[in-house]
């Protein structure tokens, strides 16, 4: 499909698109129409060779390098995207799309079902990471972006990067996979299930039909608290909080937040429910749990990268126990087995899985060097 786009349609912040699709789903059937929320930074050059797709993580969104409209915080990857940073809008046309299943503007369980004029709720189809990527491809077709100089992402964003390289190898010249894995581990599925059960145990969840009343914020807050622990490391927690008390000199001998770490987790849970939908949390965690790239390639991960011309850069952090370095090495070994071009770096950090979202000068240098080498 080819479209003629004007600048107003292609470029800018808080962009929306409603496309007929349809989107073919791994679960069977199709989904249409598809709503997209996305942002772009920079301009597409004359030969359309400078497009970079940035993929967000589980609770991320399209606001990668702009102020978030709800929290007021800087974009979640402002450390990487910006002037004189690895991904620079002065040279790159950067696209960040809110994944389907989310709640920040793209089609998800909170979206209105055109056949009922009510939110989909649990009638929204169960989606996969591959579905997210195929949806992104539909939007990029609409934007006139036929090939990508790079696809970059961390955590679930890294899963999308791998899926992009496997499904659309001729559209991706370079791929940067950060703090991620080619499959969801049993341990991570278990953590997600705890979060989902906490949401569904909240009486306000009402089997997902809560949009005309109070949302299950208590369950969602607990889910966020449990998940947030997995994003950190013991060294980082000890360094930042230790066993220090919160605004008191002595223990209360009660169940208030005596410790700073307790207060921190409660704050994370409370602030999260202001910007995220509980049903979306169920759907996206399930999509991550289903992710096992080798499944579609005879159970052999290397088959996903056969004859690929994509350049890969894989980055891990030594304190990340959610997606440990061993998972990154598995990706690297598979690409090597397929005869692909891959570089790998493990970065030392005390901040666990969240390291890729924090100021990480070494990571920035690696991304910058890798992208420039591919120009």
SERO-4910 file (N, C-alpha, C, O; in steps of 0.05 Angstrom, whole numbers):
BEGIN
 pado doro    nc1    nc2    nc3   cac1   cac2   cac3    cc1    cc2    cc3    oc1    oc2    oc3
  Unk    A     17    -24      0      0      0      0     18     25      0     38     26     14
  Unk    A     10     45    -15     25     70    -16      6     93    -10    -17     94    -20
  Unk    A     15    112      5     -1    134     13     14    160      7     39    160      8
  Unk    A      0    181      1     12    207     -1      6    222     24    -17    228     30
  Unk    A     27    229     39     24    242     65     33    271     63     52    278     49
  Unk    A     19    289     76     29    316     80     43    318    107     39    300    124
  Unk    A     58    339    111     73    342    136     56    341    161     64    330    181
  Unk    A     32    353    160     15    354    183      7    326    192      4    321    216
  Unk    A      3    308    173     -5    281    179     18    264    190     14    247    207
  Unk    A     42    269    180     64    251    186     79    260    211     88    243    227
  Unk    A     82    286    216    100    295    237     85    307    260     64    319    258
  Unk    A     97    304    284     88    318    307     83    301    332     88    277    332
  Unk    A     74    315    353     69    302    379     39    296    381     22    309    368
  Unk    A     32    276    398      4    269    403    -11    264    377    -33    274    374
  Unk    A      0    249    359    -13    243    334    -32    219    337    -28    201    353
  Unk    A    -53    220    321    -73    198    321    -78    189    293    -77    205    274
  Unk    A    -84    164    290    -92    153    264   -112    130    269   -109    114    287
  Unk    A   -132    129    251   -151    107    253   -151     94    225   -161    105    206
  Unk    A   -141     69    224   -137     55    199   -154     31    198   -160     18    218
  Unk    A   -163     24    174   -182      2    170   -168    -25    174   -181    -44    182
  Unk    A   -142    -26    169   -129    -52    172   -137    -71    150   -136    -63    127
  Unk    A   -146    -95    156   -148   -107    183   -122   -118    193   -103   -122    178
  Unk    A   -120   -122    219    -97   -134    231   -102   -163    236   -121   -171    250
  Unk    A    -86   -180    224    -88   -209    229    -76   -216    256    -53   -208    262
  Unk    A    -90   -231    272    -82   -237    299    -72   -266    302    -81   -284    288
  Unk    A    -52   -270    319    -42   -297    324    -64   -315    336    -63   -340    332
  Unk    A    -83   -304    350   -104   -320    362   -125   -329    342   -143   -344    349
  Unk    A   -122   -320    317   -142   -326    296   -160   -302    292   -165   -287    310
  Unk    A   -169   -299    268   -187   -277    262   -172   -251    256   -147   -251    254
  Unk    A   -187   -229    255   -175   -203    248   -188   -182    267   -209   -186    278
  Unk    A   -173   -160    269   -183   -138    285   -184   -113    268   -164   -106    254
  Unk    A   -206    -98    268   -209    -74    253   -232    -58    264   -251    -70    275
  Unk    A   -232    -31    262   -209    -15    253   -189    -13    276   -194    -20    298
  Unk    A   -165     -2    269   -144      0    289   -138     29    294   -133     45    276
  Unk    A   -138     36    320   -131     64    328   -102     64    337    -93     46    351
  Unk    A    -88     85    329    -60     88    336    -56    115    349    -66    135    340
  Unk    A    -40    115    370    -29    140    382      1    139    379     13    119    386
  Unk    A     13    160    369     42    159    364     54    187    364     39    207    363
  Unk    A     80    188    366     94    213    364    117    210    345    129    188    342
  Unk    A    124    232    331    148    231    314    166    255    321    156    276    329
  Unk    A    192    252    318    211    273    323    230    274    299    240    253    290
  Unk    A    235    298    289    252    300    265    236    297    240    212    295    240
  Unk    A    250    296    217    238    294    191    249    271    175    272    264    178
  Unk    A    231    259    159    240    238    140    255    251    117    246    270    105
  Unk    A    279    240    112    296    253     91    285    245     63    266    230     60
  Unk    A    298    256     43    288    254     15    287    225      6    267    218     -8
  Unk    A    307    209     13    306    181      4    294    162     25    295    138     22
  Unk    A    282    174     45    267    159     66    284    137     79    275    115     84
  Unk    A    309    144     84    328    125     95    336    129    124    352    114    135
  Unk    A    323    149    137    332    156    165    311    150    186    313    162    208
  Unk    A    292    133    181    271    128    200    281    108    221    292     87    215
  Unk    A    275    115    246    282     98    269    257     94    286    244    113    295
  Unk    A    250     69    290    227     62    307    236     55    335    253     38    338
  Unk    A    225     69    354    231     64    383    208     50    395    185     60    394
  Unk    A    212     27    406    191     10    418    191     12    448    212     10    461
  Unk    A    168     16    460    167     20    489    162     -6    504    154    -27    492
  Unk    A    166     -5    530    163    -28    548    134    -31    558    117    -16    549
  Unk    A    130    -50    576    103    -57    585     86    -33    593     64    -31    582
  Unk    A     95    -16    610     79      6    619     87     33    606     80     54    616
  Unk    A    103     31    585    111     55    571     90     65    552     66     56    553
  Unk    A     97     83    535     78     96    517     93    111    495    117    107    492
  Unk    A     78    126    480     89    140    457    105    165    464    119    177    447
  Unk    A    104    173    490    117    198    498    147    192    505    156    197    528
  Unk    A    161    183    485    189    176    490    207    199    496    226    197    511
  Unk    A    202    222    483    220    245    486    204    271    489    214    293    483
  Unk    A    179    269    499    164    293    504    151    291    531    150    269    543
  Unk    A    141    313    541    129    313    568    104    296    569     87    298    551
  Unk    A    102    279    589     78    262    591     54    279    600     57    294    619
  Unk    A     32    277    586      9    294    592     -4    289    619    -18    307    629
  Unk    A      0    266    630    -13    259    656      6    264    679     -1    278    699
  Unk    A     31    253    677     50    256    699     65    282    699     75    291    719
  Unk    A     67    294    675     83    318    672    113    313    671    129    332    670
  Unk    A    121    288    672    150    281    671    160    282    643    146    281    623
  Unk    A    187    284    641    200    283    615    196    256    603    190    237    617
  Unk    A    199    254    577    195    229    562    212    207    574    234    212    585
  Unk    A    202    182    573    215    160    587    243    154    575    259    141    589
  Unk    A    249    163    550    276    158    540    289    184    531    303    185    511
  Unk    A    284    205    546    297    231    540    327    230    543    342    247    533
  Unk    A    337    210    558    366    206    560    379    196    534    403    200    530
  Unk    A    362    185    517    373    173    492    365    189    467    380    190    448
  Unk    A    341    201    468    331    215    444    333    245    449    323    256    469
  Unk    A    345    259    431    348    288    433    373    299    420    388    284    409
  Unk    A    376    325    421    399    338    408    425    327    420    429    326    444
  Unk    A    443    319    402    470    308    409    468    283    426    487    277    441
  Unk    A    446    269    424    443    243    437    443    221    416    443    227    392
  Unk    A    444    195    424    447    174    405    426    174    382    433    168    359
  Unk    A    402    181    389    380    183    369    373    212    368    359    223    386
  Unk    A    381    226    347    380    255    346    361    264    324    365    258    300
  Unk    A    339    278    331    320    287    311    331    307    291    317    312    271
  Unk    A    355    317    295    367    333    274    375    317    250    378    327    228
  Unk    A    379    291    255    388    273    233    368    250    228    366    240    206
  Unk    A    354    242    249    337    218    248    307    225    248    299    245    260
  Unk    A    291    209    234    262    211    236    253    190    255    253    166    248
  Unk    A    246    197    279    241    179    301    211    175    305    196    195    307
  Unk    A    203    151    307    175    144    311    171    127    336    186    108    339
  Unk    A    153    134    353    146    118    376    116    114    377    101    134    378
  Unk    A    107     89    376     79     83    374     69     69    399     82     50    409
  Unk    A     47     78    410     35     64    433     24     37    423      9     36    403
  Unk    A     32     15    436     25    -11    427     -5    -16    429    -18     -5    446
  Unk    A    -15    -33    411    -43    -41    414    -46    -57    440    -28    -71    448
  Unk    A    -69    -54    453    -73    -67    479    -68    -47    501    -76    -52    524
  Unk    A    -55    -25    495    -49     -5    515    -73     14    520    -95      9    510
  Unk    A    -68     35    535    -90     53    543    -83     82    539    -97    100    550
  Unk    A    -62     87    523    -54    115    518    -61    124    490    -48    142    480
  Unk    A    -82    113    479    -92    123    453    -94    103    431   -110    106    413
  Unk    A    -78     81    432    -81     60    413   -103     41    421   -112     41    444
  Unk    A   -112     25    402   -134      6    408   -128    -12    431   -106    -24    432
  Unk    A   -146    -14    450   -142    -30    474   -169    -36    487   -189    -27    477
  Unk    A   -169    -49    509   -194    -56    523   -211    -32    531   -235    -34    534
  Unk    A   -198     -9    535   -213     15    543   -225     30    519   -240     48    522
  Unk    A   -217     22    495   -227     35    470   -256     28    466   -266      8    476
  Unk    A   -269     44    450   -298     40    445   -300     19    422   -288     22    401
  Unk    A   -316     -1    428   -322    -21    408   -344    -10    389   -366     -5    398
  Unk    A   -338     -6    364   -358      6    346   -383     -9    343   -404      2    335
  Unk    A   -383    -35    349   -408    -51    347   -426    -48    371   -449    -55    369
  Unk    A   -415    -38    393   -432    -35    418   -433     -6    428   -450      0    445
  Unk    A   -415     11    419   -412     39    429   -405     39    459   -410     58    472
  Unk    A   -393     17    468   -383     15    496   -355      5    495   -346     -6    475
  Unk    A   -339      9    517   -312     -1    517   -311    -31    512   -329    -46    521
  Unk    A   -290    -40    499   -287    -69    493   -286    -85    519   -298   -106    521
  Unk    A   -271    -74    540   -267    -90    563   -254   -117    556   -235   -117    540
  Unk    A   -263   -138    567   -252   -165    562   -261   -177    536   -253   -200    529
  Unk    A   -276   -162    520   -282   -171    493   -260   -163    473   -260   -172    450
  Unk    A   -241   -148    483   -218   -141    466   -203   -167    461   -200   -183    479
  Unk    A   -193   -172    437   -179   -198    431   -153   -200    446   -139   -180    450
  Unk    A   -146   -224    454   -120   -229    466    -99   -225    444   -101   -235    422
  Unk    A    -78   -209    451    -58   -202    431    -31   -213    438    -26   -222    461
  Unk    A    -12   -213    419     15   -222    423     34   -199    415     26   -179    404
  Unk    A     59   -203    422     80   -184    413     81   -182    383     84   -160    372
  Unk    A     78   -205    369     78   -205    340     55   -189    329     58   -175    309
  Unk    A     31   -190    342      9   -174    334     15   -144    337      9   -128    319
  Unk    A     28   -137    359     36   -109    363     53    -99    339     49    -77    329
  Unk    A     72   -116    331     91   -109    310     77   -107    283     82    -88    268
  Unk    A     59   -125    278     44   -124    252     27    -99    251     24    -87    230
  Unk    A     16    -91    274      0    -66    275     18    -42    269     11    -24    254
  Unk    A     42    -42    281     61    -20    276     68    -18    247     71      4    236
  Unk    A     71    -41    234     78    -42    205     55    -29    189     61    -15    169
  Unk    A     30    -33    197      8    -21    183      9      9    185      5     23    165
  Unk    A     16     20    209     18     49    212     42     60    196     39     81    183
  Unk    A     64     46    197     88     55    182     82     56    152     91     74    138
  Unk    A     67     36    142     58     37    114     42     63    108     46     76     88
  Unk    A     25     69    127      8     93    124     25    119    124     19    138    111
  Unk    A     47    118    140     65    141    142     85    143    119    101    162    118
  Unk    A     85    123    102    103    123     79    131    114     87    150    121     73
  Unk    A    134     99    108    160     90    117    163     60    109    151     43    122
  Unk    A    177     55     88    179     28     77    202     12     90    200    -12     93
  Unk    A    223     26     99    245     13    111    254     29    136    249     53    137
  Unk    A    267     15    154    276     28    179    306     26    182    318      5    179
  Unk    A    318     49    186    347     49    191    353     33    216    374     20    218
  Unk    A    335     34    236    339     19    260    312     16    275    294     33    273
  Unk    A    310     -6    290    289    -10    309    303    -14    336    321    -30    338
  Unk    A    294      1    356    308      1    382    287     -2    404    266     10    404
  Unk    A    294    -18    425    276    -21    447    288    -37    470    306    -53    466
  Unk    A    278    -31    494    287    -46    518    264    -61    530    241    -52    528
  Unk    A    270    -83    543    250   -100    557    229   -110    537    237   -123    517
  Unk    A    203   -104    541    184   -112    520    189    -99    494    183   -109    473
  Unk    A    201    -75    495    209    -62    470    230    -78    455    230    -79    430
  Unk    A    248    -91    470    267   -109    457    254   -133    444    263   -142    423
  Unk    A    233   -143    457    218   -165    445    206   -157    418    206   -172    398
  Unk    A    196   -132    417    185   -122    392    207   -119    371    202   -125    347
  Unk    A    231   -110    379    253   -108    361    259   -135    348    262   -137    324
  Unk    A    261   -156    365    266   -183    354    244   -192    335    250   -205    315
  Unk    A    220   -186    342    197   -194    325    198   -179    299    192   -191    278
  Unk    A    205   -154    300    208   -138    275    229   -151    257    225   -155    233
  Unk    A    252   -158    268    274   -169    252    266   -196    241    275   -203    219
  Unk    A    250   -212    255    242   -238    246    220   -237    225    221   -250    205
  Unk    A    200   -219    230    177   -218    212    182   -201    187    172   -207    166
  Unk    A    198   -180    190    203   -161    168    233   -156    164    242   -134    166
  Unk    A    248   -177    159    277   -174    157    286   -155    135    307   -143    138
  Unk    A    271   -152    114    278   -134     93    272   -105     98    279    -87     82
  Unk    A    258   -100    120    251    -72    127    269    -61    149    267    -37    155
  Unk    A    285    -77    161    301    -69    185    331    -72    179    341    -94    175
  Unk    A    345    -49    178    374    -50    172    390    -55    198    410    -70    197
  Unk    A    381    -43    220    395    -47    245    375    -51    268    354    -39    267
  Unk    A    383    -67    287    365    -73    310    381    -72    336    402    -84    338
  Unk    A    370    -57    355    383    -54    381    365    -66    402    343    -56    407
  Unk    A    373    -88    415    357   -102    435    370    -98    462    393   -106    466
  Unk    A    355    -86    480    367    -78    506    351    -91    529    327    -89    530
  Unk    A    366   -104    548    354   -115    572    329   -131    566    307   -126    577
  Unk    A    331   -150    548    308   -165    538    313   -194    535    334   -204    545
  Unk    A    295   -208    522    298   -237    519    282   -246    494    264   -232    485
  Unk    A    288   -269    484    273   -280    461    250   -297    470    235   -309    454
  Unk    A    246   -299    497    224   -314    508    219   -305    536    237   -295    550
  Unk    A    195   -308    546    189   -301    573    194   -325    591    185   -347    585
  Unk    A    209   -320    612    216   -343    630    193   -351    648    174   -335    651
  Unk    A    194   -375    659    173   -384    678    171   -366    702    150   -360    712
  Unk    A    194   -356    712    194   -338    735    179   -312    728    164   -302    745
  Unk    A    184   -301    704    171   -276    697    141   -280    692    125   -262    699
  Unk    A    134   -303    681    105   -309    678     92   -310    706     70   -301    710
  Unk    A    106   -322    725     96   -324    752     91   -296    765     71   -292    777
  Unk    A    111   -278    762    107   -251    772     83   -237    759     68   -224    773
  Unk    A     80   -241    733     57   -229    719     31   -240    729     12   -225    732
  Unk    A     30   -266    735      6   -278    744     -2   -267    772    -26   -263    777
  Unk    A     17   -262    789     11   -250    815     -2   -223    811    -21   -216    824
  Unk    A      9   -207    792     -2   -181    786    -30   -183    775    -48   -168    783
  Unk    A    -34   -201    756    -61   -204    745    -81   -213    765   -104   -203    766
  Unk    A    -74   -232    783    -92   -241    803    -99   -219    823   -121   -219    834
  Unk    A    -80   -201    828    -86   -180    847   -107   -161    835   -123   -150    849
  Unk    A   -105   -157    809   -125   -140    795   -153   -154    796   -173   -141    802
  Unk    A   -153   -179    788   -179   -193    786   -191   -199    813   -215   -203    815
  Unk    A   -175   -198    834   -186   -202    861   -198   -176    872   -213   -177    892
  Unk    A   -193   -154    860   -205   -128    868   -234   -129    860   -241   -133    837
  Unk    A   -252   -125    880   -281   -127    875   -291   -107    854   -312   -111    842
  Unk    A   -275    -86    850   -284    -66    830   -276    -74    802   -284    -60    783
  Unk    A   -262    -96    798   -254   -104    771   -279   -113    755   -281   -106    732
  Unk    A   -297   -127    768   -323   -135    755   -319   -149    728   -333   -143    709
  Unk    A   -300   -167    728   -294   -182    703   -287   -164    680   -293   -170    657
  Unk    A   -275   -141    686   -266   -123    666   -287   -102    658   -281    -85    641
  Unk    A   -310   -103    669   -332    -84    662   -335    -62    683   -356    -60    696
  Unk    A   -315    -46    686   -314    -26    707   -314      3    696   -312     22    712
  Unk    A   -316      6    670   -311     32    659   -333     53    665   -329     77    661
  Unk    A   -356     44    674   -377     63    682   -377     68    712   -396     80    722
  Unk    A   -356     59    726   -355     63    755   -326     65    764   -309     75    749
  Unk    A   -321     56    788   -294     58    799   -276     36    788   -284     13    785
  Unk    A   -252     44    781   -233     24    770   -220      9    793   -220     18    816
  Unk    A   -209    -15    787   -197    -32    808   -169    -22    814   -149    -35    809
  Unk    A   -167      2    825   -142     15    830   -125      1    852   -101      1    850
  Unk    A   -138    -10    871   -123    -24    893   -108    -48    882    -84    -51    887
  Unk    A   -122    -64    866   -109    -87    854    -87    -79    834    -66    -92    834
  Unk    A    -92    -58    818    -71    -49    799    -47    -38    814    -24    -42    805
  Unk    A    -51    -24    836    -29    -13    851    -11    -35    862     13    -33    862
  Unk    A    -23    -56    873     -8    -78    883      7    -92    861     30   -100    864
  Unk    A     -6    -95    838      8   -107    814     33    -91    807     54   -103    802
  Unk    A     30    -65    807     52    -48    801     75    -50    822     98    -51    815
  Unk    A     67    -51    847     87    -54    868    103    -79    865    128    -79    866
  Unk    A     89   -102    860    103   -127    857    122   -127    833    144   -136    834
  Unk    A    112   -116    810    128   -115    786    152    -97    790    174   -103    780
  Unk    A    148    -74    804    170    -55    807    194    -67    821    217    -60    816
  Unk    A    189    -85    840    211    -98    854    229   -112    834    253   -113    837
  Unk    A    217   -124    813    233   -140    794    249   -122    776    268   -131    763
  Unk    A    243    -96    775    258    -77    758    283    -67    772    300    -55    759
  Unk    A    285    -73    797    308    -62    813    327    -85    820    323   -108    812
  Unk    A    348    -79    834    367    -99    843    371    -96    873    366    -75    884
  Unk    A    381   -117    885    386   -116    914    407    -94    920    404    -80    940
  Unk    A    427    -93    904    448    -72    909    436    -44    906    442    -27    922
  Unk    A    419    -41    886    407    -14    882    388     -7    905    388     16    914
  Unk    A    372    -27    914    354    -22    936    369    -15    962    361      2    977
  Unk    A    390    -30    967    406    -26    991    419      2    990    420     16   1010
  Unk    A    429      9    966    443     35    963    423     58    967    430     78    980
  Unk    A    399     55    955    380     77    956    364     78    982    358    100    992
  Unk    A    357     55    993    339     54   1016    351     41   1041    347     50   1063
  Unk    A    365     19   1037    374      3   1060    350     -4   1078    329    -11   1069
  Unk    A    355     -2   1104    334     -7   1124    326     19   1137    315     19   1159
  Unk    A    330     41   1123    324     68   1135    294     71   1138    278     63   1122
  Unk    A    287     84   1161    259     89   1167    249    113   1152    264    130   1144
  Unk    A    223    114   1148    210    136   1133    198    156   1151    178    151   1165
  Unk    A    210    180   1152    200    203   1168    194    196   1197    174    205   1208
  Unk    A    212    180   1209    209    174   1237    235    164   1248    253    156   1233
  Unk    A    238    166   1274    263    157   1288    261    129   1299    281    117   1305
  Unk    A    236    120   1303    232     93   1315    211     78   1300    194     89   1286
  Unk    A    212     52   1302    191     35   1290    164     40   1303    162     47   1327
  Unk    A    143     38   1287    116     44   1297    103     20   1311     83     22   1325
  Unk    A    115     -4   1306    103    -29   1315     74    -31   1305     56    -40   1320
  Unk    A     70    -23   1279     44    -26   1266     49    -33   1237     70    -43   1230
  Unk    A     29    -27   1220     31    -35   1192     31    -11   1174     23    -13   1150
  Unk    A     39     12   1184     43     35   1168     70     31   1153     83     11   1157
  Unk    A     76     49   1135    101     47   1120    125     56   1137    133     79   1135
  Unk    A    135     38   1154    157     45   1171    182     50   1155    197     69   1161
  Unk    A    187     34   1135    212     35   1120    209     51   1094    188     53   1082
  Unk    A    231     64   1086    231     80   1062    223     64   1038    209     74   1020
  Unk    A    232     39   1036    226     23   1013    196     17   1011    185     16    990
  Unk    A    183     14   1034    153     10   1035    139     35   1024    121     33   1007
  Unk    A    148     58   1033    136     83   1024    140     87    994    122     97    980
  Unk    A    164     81    985    171     83    956    153     66    939    142     75    919
  Unk    A    149     40    947    132     22    932    103     31    932     89     29    911
  Unk    A     93     41    954     66     51    955     62     75    937     42     77    923
  Unk    A     82     92    936     81    115    918     81    106    889     65    117    873
  Unk    A     97     86    882     97     75    855     70     64    847     61     69    825
  Unk    A     57     50    866     31     39    860     10     60    856     -6     59    837
  Unk    A      9     80    874    -11    101    873     -8    118    848    -28    124    835
  Unk    A     16    125    841     21    143    818     15    128    792      7    140    772
  Unk    A     19    102    792     15     86    768    -15     85    759    -21     86    736
  Unk    A    -32     82    779    -61     79    772    -73    104    760    -94    103    748
  Unk    A    -59    127    762    -69    152    750    -65    152    720    -78    167    706
  Unk    A    -47    135    710    -40    136    681    -44    110    666    -38    109    642
  Unk    A    -53     89    680    -54     63    666    -81     49    673    -92     52    694
  Unk    A    -89     33    653   -114     18    656   -109    -10    665    -91    -24    654
  Unk    A   -125    -20    683   -121    -47    694   -124    -68    673   -108    -87    672
  Unk    A   -144    -66    656   -148    -86    635   -124    -87    616   -116   -108    607
  Unk    A   -114    -63    609    -90    -62    592    -67    -77    605    -51    -91    591
  Unk    A    -64    -74    631    -43    -88    645    -46   -119    642    -26   -133    637
  Unk    A    -71   -128    643    -76   -157    639    -67   -165    611    -54   -185    607
  Unk    A    -76   -150    591    -71   -158    563    -42   -157    556    -32   -175    542
  Unk    A    -28   -136    564      0   -133    556     18   -153    570     36   -164    558
  Unk    A     13   -158    596     29   -178    609     24   -206    597     43   -222    595
  Unk    A      0   -211    588     -6   -237    575      9   -239    549     19   -260    542
  Unk    A     10   -217    534     25   -216    509     54   -223    513     67   -238    498
  Unk    A     66   -212    534     94   -217    541     97   -246    548    117   -259    541
  Unk    A     79   -257    563     81   -285    572     80   -304    549     94   -325    549
  Unk    A     65   -298    528     63   -315    505     88   -313    487     91   -329    469
  Unk    A    104   -293    492    127   -289    474    148   -310    476    160   -314    497
  Unk    A    152   -324    455    174   -343    452    180   -344    422    167   -359    407
  Unk    A    200   -329    413    205   -324    385    210   -350    370    203   -353    346
  Unk    A    222   -370    383    229   -395    370    204   -411    362    205   -428    345
  Unk    A    181   -406    375    157   -422    371    149   -423    341    141   -444    332
  Unk    A    151   -401    328    143   -400    300    164   -409    280    161   -409    256
  Unk    A    186   -419    291    209   -427    274    219   -455    282    243   -460    284
  Unk    A    200   -473    286    206   -500    292    219   -504    319    233   -525    324
  Unk    A    216   -485    337    228   -487    364    258   -481    364    270   -485    385
  Unk    A    269   -472    342    298   -466    340    301   -436    336    293   -426    315
  Unk    A    312   -422    356    313   -393    355    330   -383    331    323   -363    318
  Unk    A    351   -397    324    368   -389    302    352   -387    276    359   -371    258
  Unk    A    331   -404    273    316   -403    248    301   -377    244    295   -370    221
  Unk    A    297   -362    266    284   -336    263    301   -316    249    291   -295    240
  Unk    A    327   -321    248    346   -302    237    360   -312    212    380   -301    203
  Unk    A    350   -334    200    362   -345    176    363   -325    154    343   -312    147
  Unk    A    387   -322    142    391   -305    118    385   -275    124    381   -260    106
  Unk    A    385   -268    150    380   -240    156    403   -222    148    427   -230    149
  Unk    A    396   -198    138    417   -178    132    417   -156    153    432   -137    151
  Unk    A    400   -159    173    398   -139    194    423   -140    212    433   -162    219
  Unk    A    434   -117    219    456   -115    239    443   -114    267    423   -100    271
  Unk    A    454   -130    286    443   -130    312    463   -120    333    487   -125    331
  Unk    A    453   -106    353    468    -99    376    451   -107    400    428    -98    403
  Unk    A    463   -124    418    449   -134    441    463   -124    466    487   -127    469
  Unk    A    448   -112    484    459   -100    508    445   -111    533    420   -113    533
  Unk    A    460   -119    553    449   -128    578    462   -113    601    482   -100    598
  Unk    A    451   -116    625    462   -104    649    467   -126    670    450   -144    674
  Unk    A    490   -125    683    498   -148    700    480   -151    724    480   -173    736
  Unk    A    466   -130    733    449   -133    757    419   -138    750    402   -138    767
  Unk    A    413   -141    724    386   -146    715    379   -176    719    389   -193    705
  Unk    A    362   -182    739    355   -209    743    327   -216    731    319   -239    730
  Unk    A    314   -195    720    288   -200    706    294   -211    678    282   -231    670
  Unk    A    312   -198    664    322   -208    638    352   -209    640    366   -191    630
  Unk    A    363   -230    651    392   -232    657    408   -234    631    398   -240    610
  Unk    A    434   -230    635    453   -232    612    451   -258    598    456   -259    574
  Unk    A    445   -280    612    443   -306    599    423   -306    577    426   -319    556
  Unk    A    401   -291    580    380   -289    559    391   -273    535    384   -280    512
  Unk    A    406   -253    540    418   -238    518    438   -255    503    439   -254    478
  Unk    A    454   -271    517    473   -288    504    459   -309    487    469   -317    466
  Unk    A    436   -318    496    420   -337    480    413   -325    453    414   -338    432
  Unk    A    405   -300    453    398   -286    428    423   -284    410    422   -289    386
  Unk    A    445   -276    422    470   -273    407    479   -299    395    487   -300    371
  Unk    A    478   -320    410    486   -347    400    468   -355    376    478   -366    357
  Unk    A    442   -349    378    424   -356    356    430   -340    331    430   -351    309
  Unk    A    436   -314    334    442   -298    310    469   -308    298    471   -309    274
  Unk    A    488   -314    315    513   -325    305    509   -351    290    521   -355    269
  Unk    A    492   -368    302    487   -394    289    474   -391    262    477   -407    244
  Unk    A    459   -369    258    446   -363    233    464   -348    214    456   -342    191
  Unk    A    489   -342    222    508   -328    206    503   -298    205    511   -285    186
  Unk    A    489   -288    225    482   -259    225    504   -242    237    524   -252    247
  Unk    A    500   -216    234    519   -196    244    509   -185    271    489   -171    272
  Unk    A    524   -192    292    514   -184    319    538   -176    336    559   -189    336
  Unk    A    534   -155    352    553   -147    372    538   -148    399    514   -144    400
  Unk    A    553   -153    420    541   -156    447    558   -143    468    583   -145    468
  Unk    A    545   -129    487    558   -116    509    542   -121    535    518   -117    535
  Unk    A    556   -129    556    543   -129    582    554   -105    597    578   -101    600
  Unk    A    536    -88    608    543    -64    622    541    -68    652    521    -80    661
  Unk    A    560    -59    667    559    -60    696    542    -38    707    545    -15    700
  Unk    A    523    -45    723    504    -26    735    493    -37    761    490    -61    764
  Unk    A    487    -19    780    475    -28    805    444    -26    804    431    -31    824
  Unk    A    433    -17    782    405     -9    782    386    -29    768    364    -22    762
  Unk    A    395    -54    764    378    -74    755    366    -70    727    378    -56    710
  Unk    A    342    -81    723    329    -80    697    324    -51    688    325    -45    664
  Unk    A    317    -33    706    311     -6    700    335     10    690    332     34    682
  Unk    A    359     -2    689    383     12    681    380     25    654    390     47    649
  Unk    A    365     12    636    363     23    608    346     48    607    348     63    587
  Unk    A    330     53    628    314     77    629    328    101    643    318    123    642
  Unk    A    350     95    656    364    115    672    387    126    656    392    118    634
  Unk    A    400    146    668    424    157    655    445    135    654    455    126    675
  Unk    A    453    127    630    472    105    626    491    113    603    487    105    580
  Unk    A    512    129    610    530    139    589    542    117    572    545    121    548
  Unk    A    549     95    584    561     73    568    541     62    548    549     57    525
  Unk    A    516     59    556    496     49    538    493     69    515    491     61    491
  Unk    A    492     95    521    489    115    500    512    114    480    508    116    456
  Unk    A    536    110    490    560    109    473    558     85    454    564     86    430
  Unk    A    548     62    465    546     38    449    525     41    427    530     34    404
  Unk    A    502     52    435    480     56    415    490     75    393    486     70    369
  Unk    A    502     97    402    511    118    383    531    106    363    529    110    339
  Unk    A    551     92    374    572     80    357    560     60    338    568     58    314
  Unk    A    542     43    347    530     23    331    514     35    308    516     26    285
  Unk    A    498     55    314    481     67    293    499     82    272    493     80    248
  Unk    A    519     95    281    537    109    262    552     90    244    556     96    221
  Unk    A    559     67    255    573     47    239    556     36    217    566     26    197
  Unk    A    530     38    220    512     27    200    503     47    179    488     40    161
  Unk    A    512     72    182    504     93    163    518     89    136    513    105    117
***
